[in-house]
Amino acid sequence: EYVFDFDMLDVALSGSGVAPSRDPGDGCIERVWAVSDVHTDAKENMEFLERIDARAHLRDAILVAGDIADSLDVVTRTLRGLRRKFARVFFVPGNHELWVRTPSDRKRQIDSLGKLALLEDICAQEGIDTRPQRLRLRSTAADGSKRGLWIVPLLSWHSPCFDTEPEIDPRWKGLPPAAHVCSDYKLCIWPPPLDHADGSVAKRLDAMNDERLLQLDTSARRDAEALFSGQRQLGDVVVSFSHFLPRLELLPEKRYLYFPSLAKVVGSPWLGHRVDRLSPDVHIFGHTHFGWDQVVAGVRYISPPVAMPRERAQRI
């Protein structure tokens, strides 16, 4: 995981340091942590989150960039546990949350959009943030005013048209297509006419970001719309996050991938356009389970996956 010191945005620190002792009454956020792909349906991963110090992060925010679990019970337990330990918890769903395969899902007879609505209800009940929010930082801007920290969760989904790389030479036989590599094609249920293959799911979920802004109160909506049009208050910091990738550069070239078709199920051009408009200081993403830290066009992109226990064992 990464922690950001907002007086030194060019440095990301990893570690478990104790939060500085400061007056808790000023309502300011001290640090922001980010994780993705926590997969707490794995016992070791749930234990990892439960070991987080219960007092060290009471002035901090944490961004959870999707893929907690497909079980809503596990999602609820995970978010509730983090909410007890952090001042603010922000969340966007990944693909696993929208799988429709548990007995509970089947009993409800819901599709993946219906499950997204249930996730929204859970977040509202547990005090989890899913909309853009401007928080306060302790440091001040050049004019002496309190600096703001924008946290911007972005809904997204993958689309095959994200992959603009040349295809692998067809003389290489036996490479599985995207639908055989990605479980989403089997485990998600989308209402017609939405379809993975034509990008309509990715386009629909991206449009929901605009609908979410309309649900904010008048002042918050005006500020958020101004942010997306390039207007910021002096000294403000903007951190956005999504589960999927907004840029193809954030994935190894397909010739280096075990499954080259992965490039068709990891990102969204609509998300990319939205992040370009926002021009954040930092954008957090997940999904690939590849740790990543890269600056592209002035934006720092970070992927901080917890990933599966077997992956950590293989890579560390």
DOMARPA-832080 format. One line per field, with one value per residue (C-alpha): residue in one letter; x, y negated, z. Coordinates in steps of 0.25 Angstrom, whole numbers, plus 5000, padded with zeros to 4 digits. Layout:
// DOMARPA-832080
aa c(A/...)
east c(X/...)
north c(Y/...)
up c(Z/...)
***
This chain:
// DOMARPA-832080
aa c(E/Y/V/F/D/F/D/M/L/D/V/A/L/S/G/S/G/V/A/P/S/R/D/P/G/D/G/C/I/E/R/V/W/A/V/S/D/V/H/T/D/A/K/E/N/M/E/F/L/E/R/I/D/A/R/A/H/L/R/D/A/I/L/V/A/G/D/I/A/D/S/L/D/V/V/T/R/T/L/R/G/L/R/R/K/F/A/R/V/F/F/V/P/G/N/H/E/L/W/V/R/T/P/S/D/R/K/R/Q/I/D/S/L/G/K/L/A/L/L/E/D/I/C/A/Q/E/G/I/D/T/R/P/Q/R/L/R/L/R/S/T/A/A/D/G/S/K/R/G/L/W/I/V/P/L/L/S/W/H/S/P/C/F/D/T/E/P/E/I/D/P/R/W/K/G/L/P/P/A/A/H/V/C/S/D/Y/K/L/C/I/W/P/P/P/L/D/H/A/D/G/S/V/A/K/R/L/D/A/M/N/D/E/R/L/L/Q/L/D/T/S/A/R/R/D/A/E/A/L/F/S/G/Q/R/Q/L/G/D/V/V/V/S/F/S/H/F/L/P/R/L/E/L/L/P/E/K/R/Y/L/Y/F/P/S/L/A/K/V/V/G/S/P/W/L/G/H/R/V/D/R/L/S/P/D/V/H/I/F/G/H/T/H/F/G/W/D/Q/V/V/A/G/V/R/Y/I/S/P/P/V/A/M/P/R/E/R/A/Q/R/I)
east c(5000/5004/5003/5004/5010/5003/5015/5023/5014/5026/5029/5021/5024/5021/5021/5012/5017/5008/5000/5006/5000/4992/4979/4968/4958/4961/4955/4967/4972/4986/4990/4983/4986/4982/4980/4974/4970/4969/4961/4958/4950/4964/4966/4981/4976/4965/4975/4984/4974/4969/4983/4983/4985/4972/4977/4989/4980/4968/4973/4975/4967/4968/4964/4959/4960/4951/4952/4949/4940/4928/4921/4913/4915/4930/4930/4921/4931/4943/4938/4932/4945/4953/4942/4945/4960/4960/4954/4949/4948/4946/4942/4939/4935/4943/4939/4938/4928/4918/4919/4906/4909/4906/4894/4890/4891/4883/4872/4871/4870/4878/4887/4901/4894/4885/4897/4904/4891/4892/4907/4903/4893/4903/4913/4902/4899/4913/4918/4926/4929/4926/4925/4935/4938/4947/4954/4962/4977/4985/4995/4991/4991/5000/4988/4987/4975/4973/4977/4967/4968/4959/4957/4950/4944/4942/4933/4938/4938/4947/4945/4952/4954/4964/4974/4980/4993/4995/4991/5000/5005/4995/5005/5006/4995/4987/4986/4972/4963/4959/4945/4953/4963/4953/4943/4934/4929/4923/4920/4914/4899/4896/4882/4881/4886/4898/4909/4924/4928/4924/4928/4914/4916/4928/4921/4909/4917/4925/4912/4908/4919/4911/4899/4905/4909/4895/4891/4901/4895/4895/4908/4916/4911/4916/4929/4931/4926/4936/4947/4945/4945/4959/4956/4963/4964/4979/4987/4977/4981/4973/4974/4965/4963/4957/4958/4961/4972/4971/4983/4989/5003/5000/5000/5012/5012/5004/5016/5021/5008/5005/4991/4993/4978/4978/4979/4965/4959/4967/4963/4953/4956/4944/4951/4963/4956/4950/4963/4969/4959/4961/4976/4978/4991/4990/4982/4980/4976/4976/4971/4984/4990/5003/5009/5011/5017/5018/5017/5010/5006/5009/4999/5005/4998/5000/4994/4995/4990/4989/4986/4985/4994/4999/5003/5010/5018/5022/5027/5033)
north c(5000/4986/4973/4959/4947/4936/4926/4936/4941/4947/4957/4969/4976/4990/4995/4995/4983/4978/4965/4952/4948/4936/4929/4938/4927/4919/4929/4930/4942/4945/4956/4964/4979/4987/5002/5010/5024/5028/5041/5043/5055/5061/5063/5058/5045/5043/5045/5035/5024/5028/5026/5012/5003/4999/4985/4982/4977/4969/4956/4964/4967/4980/4983/4997/4998/5010/5025/5028/5040/5045/5048/5036/5041/5041/5027/5022/5028/5023/5008/5008/5012/5002/4991/4994/4991/4979/4966/4967/4979/4978/4989/4993/5007/5016/5027/5038/5030/5030/5045/5052/5066/5067/5074/5060/5054/5065/5064/5049/5052/5039/5036/5028/5015/5019/5024/5010/5004/5013/5009/4994/4998/5005/4993/4983/4992/4993/4979/4982/4971/4973/4959/4948/4941/4929/4931/4922/4923/4917/4909/4896/4890/4878/4869/4875/4883/4897/4906/4916/4930/4936/4951/4955/4969/4973/4985/4992/5005/5012/5011/5019/5006/5001/5010/5002/5010/5019/5033/5044/5051/5061/5072/5073/5084/5087/5073/5072/5061/5051/5058/5070/5063/5054/5060/5047/5052/5064/5058/5045/5043/5030/5026/5024/5017/5016/5026/5027/5030/5016/5007/5003/5008/4999/4987/4989/4990/4978/4970/4973/4964/4952/4957/4958/4943/4940/4947/4937/4925/4912/4907/4920/4922/4909/4911/4925/4920/4908/4918/4927/4914/4911/4901/4903/4895/4890/4901/4913/4927/4937/4952/4960/4975/4986/5001/5002/4996/4982/4983/4995/4990/4996/5010/5018/5019/5032/5039/5040/5045/5059/5056/5046/5044/5038/5025/5026/5028/5018/5003/4993/4982/4975/4975/4970/4958/4955/4956/4947/4936/4937/4937/4941/4941/4956/4967/4980/4993/5008/5020/5025/5029/5023/5013/5000/4986/4977/4963/4960/4946/4940/4950/4961/4974/4984/4998/5004/5018/5027/5038/5053/5060/5069/5057/5051/5064/5065/5050/5047)
up c(5000/4998/5007/5002/5009/5002/5005/4996/4985/4977/4989/4992/5005/5008/5023/5035/5043/5054/5051/5056/5069/5066/5071/5065/5066/5053/5044/5034/5027/5031/5021/5009/5008/4995/4993/4982/4979/4994/4992/5006/5002/5004/5019/5019/5013/5023/5034/5028/5028/5042/5047/5043/5056/5061/5066/5056/5045/5051/5044/5031/5019/5011/4996/4993/4978/4976/4976/4991/4988/4980/4993/4999/5013/5011/5005/5017/5027/5020/5018/5032/5038/5031/5034/5049/5047/5037/5037/5023/5014/4999/4990/4976/4972/4963/4954/4965/4973/4961/4959/4960/4965/4980/4986/4991/4978/4971/4982/4979/4964/4961/4950/4951/4951/4962/4970/4968/4974/4986/4987/4988/4999/5007/5005/5010/5022/5026/5024/5012/5002/4987/4982/4980/4992/4996/5009/5017/5019/5030/5022/5016/5002/4998/5001/5015/5013/5016/5005/5000/4996/4985/4986/4973/4972/4957/4953/4941/4933/4923/4908/4897/4889/4900/4893/4882/4881/4869/4870/4873/4860/4856/4854/4869/4871/4884/4890/4897/4894/4904/4907/4911/4920/4927/4937/4935/4922/4930/4944/4940/4936/4928/4924/4909/4901/4910/4905/4909/4895/4889/4900/4904/4918/4920/4913/4922/4935/4931/4929/4943/4948/4942/4948/4962/4961/4959/4972/4980/4987/4979/4985/4984/4970/4965/4971/4965/4951/4952/4956/4944/4935/4940/4951/4965/4977/4980/4986/4984/4982/4974/4975/4967/4966/4958/4958/4943/4935/4929/4920/4912/4916/4930/4925/4920/4905/4901/4895/4910/4915/4918/4913/4902/4901/4915/4909/4904/4918/4927/4923/4917/4907/4914/4927/4920/4915/4928/4935/4924/4927/4942/4941/4955/4963/4965/4960/4967/4959/4961/4954/4948/4961/4956/4965/4957/4959/4946/4943/4929/4924/4938/4945/4955/4953/4964/4965/4980/4979/4991/4981/4985/4995/4984/4976/4987/4990/4975/4974/4987)
***
